[in-house]
Amino acid sequence: MLWAIGQFYGTTFIMTITLYGFPASANTHRVRAFLSILGLPFEERLVNLVTGEQRLPEFLKLSPAGQVPILMDESATVFDSHAILIYLAEKYDAKGTWWPKAAIARAEVLSWMFFDANELHNGIGWSRNHVAFRVPGDPVPFQQRGRSALKTLEARLGAHPWLALDQPTLADVTCVPLVALCHEAGLSLEHLPAVRGWVERVQGVPRFPTMPSYG
Ligand SMILES: N[C@@H](CCC(=O)N[C@@H](CS)C(=O)NCC(=O)O)C(=O)O
């Protein structure tokens, strides 16, 4: 592992966080975004999904499913972006701003994180794979699921500024990348004003990095 000197709110320390990811991956971006929001220094290493590096034996030792993102922090290795966000919040967000401590608040945040992993990933994510990344297959059924997920978000965000609570949480950081990139999946936010406003609000969170794009 590469060691470097980092700064975290004025304190100098040895940097140990490595993010293995792919630039255009929405799953990678939510981790990149949360590391940046927290102000945590990290090193990013490219896993080239186009050439199949995710299936190399050395990478499979880190990532049981052969997928990015993977986070290494000191001796810990964590896979799955949702698990990584919760790990980072537990370890580095002492105030519980992004991952509140109350059981019901956590349940509300988790509901939307699972909504991402199920509805957004299997709707927008898979249609984006077919449309933008040219993975062979029919995007239409995935686009239908993506449209339905976007309608759900429009209904929710028409009545709430943030997905889970009265403040931005991991729910928002989790869901925003695929929604903001839905045009790459052949979908549109044109008739979804509440979703568009929310995307702008989340991307306006201090240090939220620019969304990646493919193509
Ligand atoms: N549930 C996982 C999904 C990870 C995922 O699907 N990663 C994609 C890139 S966005 C990947 O590595 N695909 C390569 C492959 O499956 O071969 C997460 O949230 O991290």
PDBQT file of the ligand as one rigid body, heavy atoms in Angstrom, charges set to zero:
ROOT
HETATM    1  N1  LIG A 301     -23.609  -3.452  -5.063  1.00  0.00    +0.000 N 
HETATM    2  C1  LIG A 301     -22.314  -3.081  -5.565  1.00  0.00    +0.000 C 
HETATM    3  C2  LIG A 301     -22.364  -3.036  -7.079  1.00  0.00    +0.000 C 
HETATM    4  C3  LIG A 301     -20.973  -2.838  -7.649  1.00  0.00    +0.000 C 
HETATM    5  C4  LIG A 301     -20.990  -2.854  -9.187  1.00  0.00    +0.000 C 
HETATM    6  O1  LIG A 301     -21.956  -3.270  -9.831  1.00  0.00    +0.000 OA
HETATM    7  N2  LIG A 301     -19.846  -2.409  -9.750  1.00  0.00    +0.000 N 
HETATM    8  C5  LIG A 301     -19.696  -2.405 -11.176  1.00  0.00    +0.000 C 
HETATM    9  C6  LIG A 301     -19.188  -1.043 -11.655  1.00  0.00    +0.000 C 
HETATM   10  S1  LIG A 301     -20.354   0.246 -11.368  1.00  0.00    +0.000 SA
HETATM   11  C7  LIG A 301     -18.615  -3.406 -11.554  1.00  0.00    +0.000 C 
HETATM   12  O2  LIG A 301     -17.597  -3.494 -10.907  1.00  0.00    +0.000 OA
HETATM   13  N3  LIG A 301     -18.834  -4.135 -12.666  1.00  0.00    +0.000 N 
HETATM   14  C8  LIG A 301     -17.869  -5.009 -13.203  1.00  0.00    +0.000 C 
HETATM   15  C9  LIG A 301     -18.332  -6.415 -13.310  1.00  0.00    +0.000 C 
HETATM   16  O3  LIG A 301     -19.373  -6.766 -12.691  1.00  0.00    +0.000 OA
HETATM   17  O4  LIG A 301     -17.662  -7.179 -14.009  1.00  0.00    +0.000 OA
HETATM   18  C10 LIG A 301     -21.897  -1.733  -4.959  1.00  0.00    +0.000 C 
HETATM   19  O5  LIG A 301     -22.777  -0.958  -4.571  1.00  0.00    +0.000 OA
HETATM   20  O6  LIG A 301     -20.699  -1.472  -4.831  1.00  0.00    +0.000 OA
ENDROOT
TORSDOF 0
